[in-house]
Amino acid sequence: MLSMFNIRPEADTAGNPIPLKADMLLNEALRFIIPFQCQITPRSKHHEHIVREWVDS
């Protein structure tokens, strides 16, 4: 499913990508990625159509 989308870093006001940080929260048993901003868009109109059909079914 993820292969149908472009996943890119969020852009600043000048349109430059904001670098992603792979920061983690740690506890005794698990590690969690700290949430980050990103842009998720369909790779093409064809991919968008496939996803919409899947959602509507």
PyMOL Python script that loads the backbone (N, CA, C, O; Angstrom):
from pymol import cmd

cmd.read_pdbstr("""\
ATOM      1  N   MET A   1       0.818  -1.183   0.000  1.00  0.00           N
ATOM      2  CA  MET A   1       0.000   0.000   0.000  1.00  0.00           C
ATOM      3  C   MET A   1       0.872   1.260   0.000  1.00  0.00           C
ATOM      4  O   MET A   1       0.583   2.201  -0.739  1.00  0.00           O
ATOM      5  N   LEU A   2       1.913   1.296   0.800  1.00  0.00           N
ATOM      6  CA  LEU A   2       2.756   2.494   0.858  1.00  0.00           C
ATOM      7  C   LEU A   2       3.437   2.792  -0.468  1.00  0.00           C
ATOM      8  O   LEU A   2       3.800   3.938  -0.735  1.00  0.00           O
ATOM      9  N   SER A   3       3.614   1.768  -1.304  1.00  0.00           N
ATOM     10  CA  SER A   3       4.275   1.990  -2.590  1.00  0.00           C
ATOM     11  C   SER A   3       3.445   2.865  -3.523  1.00  0.00           C
ATOM     12  O   SER A   3       3.962   3.332  -4.538  1.00  0.00           O
ATOM     13  N   MET A   4       2.186   3.096  -3.210  1.00  0.00           N
ATOM     14  CA  MET A   4       1.324   3.932  -4.048  1.00  0.00           C
ATOM     15  C   MET A   4       1.444   5.415  -3.718  1.00  0.00           C
ATOM     16  O   MET A   4       0.811   6.245  -4.370  1.00  0.00           O
ATOM     17  N   PHE A   5       2.249   5.757  -2.715  1.00  0.00           N
ATOM     18  CA  PHE A   5       2.340   7.138  -2.261  1.00  0.00           C
ATOM     19  C   PHE A   5       3.769   7.653  -2.286  1.00  0.00           C
ATOM     20  O   PHE A   5       4.723   6.895  -2.113  1.00  0.00           O
ATOM     21  N   ASN A   6       3.899   8.960  -2.506  1.00  0.00           N
ATOM     22  CA  ASN A   6       5.153   9.670  -2.271  1.00  0.00           C
ATOM     23  C   ASN A   6       5.103  10.163  -0.837  1.00  0.00           C
ATOM     24  O   ASN A   6       4.143  10.820  -0.437  1.00  0.00           O
ATOM     25  N   ILE A   7       6.118   9.855  -0.074  1.00  0.00           N
ATOM     26  CA  ILE A   7       6.207  10.310   1.312  1.00  0.00           C
ATOM     27  C   ILE A   7       7.446  11.187   1.398  1.00  0.00           C
ATOM     28  O   ILE A   7       8.578  10.721   1.267  1.00  0.00           O
ATOM     29  N   ARG A   8       7.195  12.469   1.623  1.00  0.00           N
ATOM     30  CA  ARG A   8       8.278  13.452   1.597  1.00  0.00           C
ATOM     31  C   ARG A   8       8.279  14.265   2.884  1.00  0.00           C
ATOM     32  O   ARG A   8       7.255  14.375   3.558  1.00  0.00           O
ATOM     33  N   PRO A   9       9.441  14.839   3.223  1.00  0.00           N
ATOM     34  CA  PRO A   9       9.475  15.716   4.400  1.00  0.00           C
ATOM     35  C   PRO A   9       8.636  16.965   4.155  1.00  0.00           C
ATOM     36  O   PRO A   9       8.448  17.386   3.014  1.00  0.00           O
ATOM     37  N   GLU A  10       8.143  17.543   5.226  1.00  0.00           N
ATOM     38  CA  GLU A  10       7.406  18.807   5.158  1.00  0.00           C
ATOM     39  C   GLU A  10       8.355  19.886   4.643  1.00  0.00           C
ATOM     40  O   GLU A  10       9.564  19.800   4.855  1.00  0.00           O
ATOM     41  N   ALA A  11       7.814  20.904   3.966  1.00  0.00           N
ATOM     42  CA  ALA A  11       8.635  21.989   3.427  1.00  0.00           C
ATOM     43  C   ALA A  11       8.516  23.235   4.303  1.00  0.00           C
ATOM     44  O   ALA A  11       7.488  23.477   4.934  1.00  0.00           O
ATOM     45  N   ASP A  12       9.602  24.023   4.324  1.00  0.00           N
ATOM     46  CA  ASP A  12       9.552  25.293   5.055  1.00  0.00           C
ATOM     47  C   ASP A  12       8.871  26.354   4.185  1.00  0.00           C
ATOM     48  O   ASP A  12       8.395  26.040   3.094  1.00  0.00           O
ATOM     49  N   THR A  13       8.821  27.596   4.652  1.00  0.00           N
ATOM     50  CA  THR A  13       8.113  28.653   3.926  1.00  0.00           C
ATOM     51  C   THR A  13       8.744  28.974   2.574  1.00  0.00           C
ATOM     52  O   THR A  13       8.073  29.513   1.694  1.00  0.00           O
ATOM     53  N   ALA A  14      10.025  28.650   2.400  1.00  0.00           N
ATOM     54  CA  ALA A  14      10.709  28.873   1.125  1.00  0.00           C
ATOM     55  C   ALA A  14      10.574  27.680   0.188  1.00  0.00           C
ATOM     56  O   ALA A  14      11.080  27.714  -0.934  1.00  0.00           O
ATOM     57  N   GLY A  15       9.893  26.620   0.641  1.00  0.00           N
ATOM     58  CA  GLY A  15       9.709  25.430  -0.183  1.00  0.00           C
ATOM     59  C   GLY A  15      10.814  24.401  -0.057  1.00  0.00           C
ATOM     60  O   GLY A  15      10.807  23.398  -0.771  1.00  0.00           O
ATOM     61  N   ASN A  16      11.765  24.628   0.838  1.00  0.00           N
ATOM     62  CA  ASN A  16      12.865  23.685   1.044  1.00  0.00           C
ATOM     63  C   ASN A  16      12.436  22.585   2.009  1.00  0.00           C
ATOM     64  O   ASN A  16      11.761  22.865   3.000  1.00  0.00           O
ATOM     65  N   PRO A  17      12.821  21.327   1.731  1.00  0.00           N
ATOM     66  CA  PRO A  17      12.445  20.242   2.643  1.00  0.00           C
ATOM     67  C   PRO A  17      13.081  20.408   4.019  1.00  0.00           C
ATOM     68  O   PRO A  17      14.255  20.759   4.139  1.00  0.00           O
ATOM     69  N   ILE A  18      12.288  20.149   5.046  1.00  0.00           N
ATOM     70  CA  ILE A  18      12.781  20.182   6.420  1.00  0.00           C
ATOM     71  C   ILE A  18      13.353  18.798   6.720  1.00  0.00           C
ATOM     72  O   ILE A  18      12.625  17.810   6.630  1.00  0.00           O
ATOM     73  N   PRO A  19      14.644  18.699   7.077  1.00  0.00           N
ATOM     74  CA  PRO A  19      15.237  17.382   7.331  1.00  0.00           C
ATOM     75  C   PRO A  19      14.491  16.621   8.431  1.00  0.00           C
ATOM     76  O   PRO A  19      14.093  17.193   9.446  1.00  0.00           O
ATOM     77  N   LEU A  20      14.314  15.322   8.202  1.00  0.00           N
ATOM     78  CA  LEU A  20      13.664  14.468   9.192  1.00  0.00           C
ATOM     79  C   LEU A  20      14.676  14.028  10.232  1.00  0.00           C
ATOM     80  O   LEU A  20      15.849  13.816   9.924  1.00  0.00           O
ATOM     81  N   LYS A  21      14.215  13.894  11.461  1.00  0.00           N
ATOM     82  CA  LYS A  21      15.051  13.375  12.537  1.00  0.00           C
ATOM     83  C   LYS A  21      14.465  12.039  12.963  1.00  0.00           C
ATOM     84  O   LYS A  21      13.254  11.919  13.147  1.00  0.00           O
ATOM     85  N   ALA A  22      15.304  11.055  13.118  1.00  0.00           N
ATOM     86  CA  ALA A  22      14.853   9.729  13.548  1.00  0.00           C
ATOM     87  C   ALA A  22      15.015   9.601  15.057  1.00  0.00           C
ATOM     88  O   ALA A  22      15.656   8.670  15.543  1.00  0.00           O
ATOM     89  N   ASP A  23      14.434  10.535  15.791  1.00  0.00           N
ATOM     90  CA  ASP A  23      14.518  10.501  17.251  1.00  0.00           C
ATOM     91  C   ASP A  23      13.589   9.433  17.808  1.00  0.00           C
ATOM     92  O   ASP A  23      12.514   9.180  17.263  1.00  0.00           O
ATOM     93  N   MET A  24      14.010   8.823  18.881  1.00  0.00           N
ATOM     94  CA  MET A  24      13.241   7.742  19.492  1.00  0.00           C
ATOM     95  C   MET A  24      12.958   8.068  20.952  1.00  0.00           C
ATOM     96  O   MET A  24      13.767   8.693  21.637  1.00  0.00           O
ATOM     97  N   LEU A  25      11.791   7.629  21.409  1.00  0.00           N
ATOM     98  CA  LEU A  25      11.474   7.635  22.834  1.00  0.00           C
ATOM     99  C   LEU A  25      11.742   6.233  23.346  1.00  0.00           C
ATOM    100  O   LEU A  25      11.363   5.254  22.702  1.00  0.00           O
ATOM    101  N   LEU A  26      12.374   6.127  24.468  1.00  0.00           N
ATOM    102  CA  LEU A  26      12.723   4.821  25.010  1.00  0.00           C
ATOM    103  C   LEU A  26      12.016   4.597  26.334  1.00  0.00           C
ATOM    104  O   LEU A  26      11.882   5.509  27.150  1.00  0.00           O
ATOM    105  N   ASN A  27      11.569   3.370  26.529  1.00  0.00           N
ATOM    106  CA  ASN A  27      11.155   2.966  27.867  1.00  0.00           C
ATOM    107  C   ASN A  27      11.821   1.624  28.129  1.00  0.00           C
ATOM    108  O   ASN A  27      12.695   1.222  27.360  1.00  0.00           O
ATOM    109  N   GLU A  28      11.452   0.940  29.153  1.00  0.00           N
ATOM    110  CA  GLU A  28      12.159  -0.284  29.529  1.00  0.00           C
ATOM    111  C   GLU A  28      12.015  -1.404  28.507  1.00  0.00           C
ATOM    112  O   GLU A  28      12.928  -2.216  28.357  1.00  0.00           O
ATOM    113  N   ALA A  29      10.888  -1.464  27.802  1.00  0.00           N
ATOM    114  CA  ALA A  29      10.651  -2.595  26.913  1.00  0.00           C
ATOM    115  C   ALA A  29      10.527  -2.216  25.441  1.00  0.00           C
ATOM    116  O   ALA A  29      10.805  -3.041  24.571  1.00  0.00           O
ATOM    117  N   LEU A  30      10.120  -0.995  25.148  1.00  0.00           N
ATOM    118  CA  LEU A  30       9.812  -0.621  23.772  1.00  0.00           C
ATOM    119  C   LEU A  30      10.500   0.673  23.374  1.00  0.00           C
ATOM    120  O   LEU A  30      10.906   1.476  24.214  1.00  0.00           O
ATOM    121  N   ARG A  31      10.616   0.846  22.057  1.00  0.00           N
ATOM    122  CA  ARG A  31      11.100   2.103  21.495  1.00  0.00           C
ATOM    123  C   ARG A  31      10.010   2.646  20.582  1.00  0.00           C
ATOM    124  O   ARG A  31       9.346   1.890  19.872  1.00  0.00           O
ATOM    125  N   PHE A  32       9.832   3.949  20.607  1.00  0.00           N
ATOM    126  CA  PHE A  32       8.829   4.600  19.787  1.00  0.00           C
ATOM    127  C   PHE A  32       9.476   5.725  18.999  1.00  0.00           C
ATOM    128  O   PHE A  32      10.286   6.476  19.542  1.00  0.00           O
ATOM    129  N   ILE A  33       9.126   5.850  17.716  1.00  0.00           N
ATOM    130  CA  ILE A  33       9.599   6.979  16.925  1.00  0.00           C
ATOM    131  C   ILE A  33       8.782   8.200  17.322  1.00  0.00           C
ATOM    132  O   ILE A  33       7.558   8.129  17.430  1.00  0.00           O
ATOM    133  N   ILE A  34       9.459   9.311  17.537  1.00  0.00           N
ATOM    134  CA  ILE A  34       8.774  10.561  17.847  1.00  0.00           C
ATOM    135  C   ILE A  34       8.049  11.014  16.581  1.00  0.00           C
ATOM    136  O   ILE A  34       8.657  11.040  15.510  1.00  0.00           O
ATOM    137  N   PRO A  35       6.769  11.370  16.672  1.00  0.00           N
ATOM    138  CA  PRO A  35       6.021  11.801  15.477  1.00  0.00           C
ATOM    139  C   PRO A  35       6.707  12.971  14.769  1.00  0.00           C
ATOM    140  O   PRO A  35       7.347  13.809  15.405  1.00  0.00           O
ATOM    141  N   PHE A  36       6.562  13.012  13.444  1.00  0.00           N
ATOM    142  CA  PHE A  36       7.157  14.070  12.639  1.00  0.00           C
ATOM    143  C   PHE A  36       6.183  14.458  11.532  1.00  0.00           C
ATOM    144  O   PHE A  36       5.297  13.684  11.171  1.00  0.00           O
ATOM    145  N   GLN A  37       6.358  15.659  10.999  1.00  0.00           N
ATOM    146  CA  GLN A  37       5.516  16.156   9.917  1.00  0.00           C
ATOM    147  C   GLN A  37       6.048  15.645   8.582  1.00  0.00           C
ATOM    148  O   GLN A  37       7.258  15.601   8.362  1.00  0.00           O
ATOM    149  N   CYS A  38       5.128  15.256   7.687  1.00  0.00           N
ATOM    150  CA  CYS A  38       5.507  14.840   6.347  1.00  0.00           C
ATOM    151  C   CYS A  38       4.334  15.082   5.400  1.00  0.00           C
ATOM    152  O   CYS A  38       3.218  15.366   5.833  1.00  0.00           O
ATOM    153  N   GLN A  39       4.604  14.966   4.113  1.00  0.00           N
ATOM    154  CA  GLN A  39       3.577  15.082   3.088  1.00  0.00           C
ATOM    155  C   GLN A  39       3.397  13.715   2.453  1.00  0.00           C
ATOM    156  O   GLN A  39       4.371  13.096   2.024  1.00  0.00           O
ATOM    157  N   ILE A  40       2.163  13.239   2.390  1.00  0.00           N
ATOM    158  CA  ILE A  40       1.859  11.949   1.777  1.00  0.00           C
ATOM    159  C   ILE A  40       0.882  12.214   0.641  1.00  0.00           C
ATOM    160  O   ILE A  40      -0.244  12.655   0.867  1.00  0.00           O
ATOM    161  N   THR A  41       1.328  11.939  -0.594  1.00  0.00           N
ATOM    162  CA  THR A  41       0.498  12.188  -1.768  1.00  0.00           C
ATOM    163  C   THR A  41       0.543  10.975  -2.696  1.00  0.00           C
ATOM    164  O   THR A  41       1.541  10.254  -2.710  1.00  0.00           O
ATOM    165  N   PRO A  42      -0.525  10.734  -3.476  1.00  0.00           N
ATOM    166  CA  PRO A  42      -0.500   9.627  -4.435  1.00  0.00           C
ATOM    167  C   PRO A  42       0.601   9.849  -5.474  1.00  0.00           C
ATOM    168  O   PRO A  42       0.879  10.984  -5.859  1.00  0.00           O
ATOM    169  N   ARG A  43       1.223   8.759  -5.922  1.00  0.00           N
ATOM    170  CA  ARG A  43       2.298   8.863  -6.916  1.00  0.00           C
ATOM    171  C   ARG A  43       1.787   9.339  -8.271  1.00  0.00           C
ATOM    172  O   ARG A  43       2.520   9.987  -9.018  1.00  0.00           O
ATOM    173  N   SER A  44       0.533   9.022  -8.591  1.00  0.00           N
ATOM    174  CA  SER A  44      -0.045   9.423  -9.875  1.00  0.00           C
ATOM    175  C   SER A  44      -1.563   9.385  -9.761  1.00  0.00           C
ATOM    176  O   SER A  44      -2.107   8.918  -8.760  1.00  0.00           O
ATOM    177  N   LYS A  45      -2.248   9.882 -10.797  1.00  0.00           N
ATOM    178  CA  LYS A  45      -3.715   9.803 -10.834  1.00  0.00           C
ATOM    179  C   LYS A  45      -4.162   8.343 -10.847  1.00  0.00           C
ATOM    180  O   LYS A  45      -5.185   7.997 -10.255  1.00  0.00           O
ATOM    181  N   HIS A  46      -3.397   7.494 -11.519  1.00  0.00           N
ATOM    182  CA  HIS A  46      -3.721   6.063 -11.560  1.00  0.00           C
ATOM    183  C   HIS A  46      -3.671   5.460 -10.157  1.00  0.00           C
ATOM    184  O   HIS A  46      -4.579   4.730  -9.761  1.00  0.00           O
ATOM    185  N   HIS A  47      -2.620   5.762  -9.411  1.00  0.00           N
ATOM    186  CA  HIS A  47      -2.513   5.254  -8.042  1.00  0.00           C
ATOM    187  C   HIS A  47      -3.641   5.800  -7.170  1.00  0.00           C
ATOM    188  O   HIS A  47      -4.200   5.076  -6.347  1.00  0.00           O
ATOM    189  N   GLU A  48      -3.972   7.073  -7.352  1.00  0.00           N
ATOM    190  CA  GLU A  48      -5.066   7.675  -6.590  1.00  0.00           C
ATOM    191  C   GLU A  48      -6.379   6.947  -6.880  1.00  0.00           C
ATOM    192  O   GLU A  48      -7.156   6.676  -5.964  1.00  0.00           O
ATOM    193  N   HIS A  49      -6.625   6.632  -8.148  1.00  0.00           N
ATOM    194  CA  HIS A  49      -7.842   5.914  -8.540  1.00  0.00           C
ATOM    195  C   HIS A  49      -7.903   4.537  -7.867  1.00  0.00           C
ATOM    196  O   HIS A  49      -8.953   4.141  -7.362  1.00  0.00           O
ATOM    197  N   ILE A  50      -6.797   3.818  -7.860  1.00  0.00           N
ATOM    198  CA  ILE A  50      -6.757   2.489  -7.231  1.00  0.00           C
ATOM    199  C   ILE A  50      -7.064   2.595  -5.742  1.00  0.00           C
ATOM    200  O   ILE A  50      -7.848   1.805  -5.217  1.00  0.00           O
ATOM    201  N   VAL A  51      -6.460   3.555  -5.059  1.00  0.00           N
ATOM    202  CA  VAL A  51      -6.690   3.722  -3.619  1.00  0.00           C
ATOM    203  C   VAL A  51      -8.141   4.099  -3.355  1.00  0.00           C
ATOM    204  O   VAL A  51      -8.756   3.569  -2.430  1.00  0.00           O
ATOM    205  N   ARG A  52      -8.700   5.013  -4.157  1.00  0.00           N
ATOM    206  CA  ARG A  52     -10.101   5.411  -3.959  1.00  0.00           C
ATOM    207  C   ARG A  52     -11.047   4.228  -4.173  1.00  0.00           C
ATOM    208  O   ARG A  52     -12.013   4.069  -3.427  1.00  0.00           O
ATOM    209  N   GLU A  53     -10.777   3.400  -5.181  1.00  0.00           N
ATOM    210  CA  GLU A  53     -11.607   2.208  -5.397  1.00  0.00           C
ATOM    211  C   GLU A  53     -11.528   1.275  -4.201  1.00  0.00           C
ATOM    212  O   GLU A  53     -12.543   0.725  -3.774  1.00  0.00           O
ATOM    213  N   TRP A  54     -10.335   1.094  -3.659  1.00  0.00           N
ATOM    214  CA  TRP A  54     -10.154   0.213  -2.503  1.00  0.00           C
ATOM    215  C   TRP A  54     -10.908   0.757  -1.291  1.00  0.00           C
ATOM    216  O   TRP A  54     -11.555  -0.004  -0.571  1.00  0.00           O
ATOM    217  N   VAL A  55     -10.828   2.074  -1.063  1.00  0.00           N
ATOM    218  CA  VAL A  55     -11.505   2.692   0.082  1.00  0.00           C
ATOM    219  C   VAL A  55     -13.022   2.583  -0.076  1.00  0.00           C
ATOM    220  O   VAL A  55     -13.728   2.326   0.898  1.00  0.00           O
ATOM    221  N   ASP A  56     -13.522   2.776  -1.289  1.00  0.00           N
ATOM    222  CA  ASP A  56     -14.964   2.756  -1.536  1.00  0.00           C
ATOM    223  C   ASP A  56     -15.565   1.357  -1.528  1.00  0.00           C
ATOM    224  O   ASP A  56     -16.785   1.214  -1.442  1.00  0.00           O
ATOM    225  N   SER A  57     -14.734   0.326  -1.617  1.00  0.00           N
ATOM    226  CA  SER A  57     -15.287  -1.047  -1.670  1.00  0.00           C
ATOM    227  C   SER A  57     -15.604  -1.600  -0.300  1.00  0.00           C
ATOM    228  O   SER A  57     -16.071  -2.733  -0.184  1.00  0.00           O
TER     229      SER A  57
END
""", "prot")
cmd.dss("prot")
cmd.show_as("cartoon", "prot")
cmd.util.cbc("prot")
cmd.orient("prot")
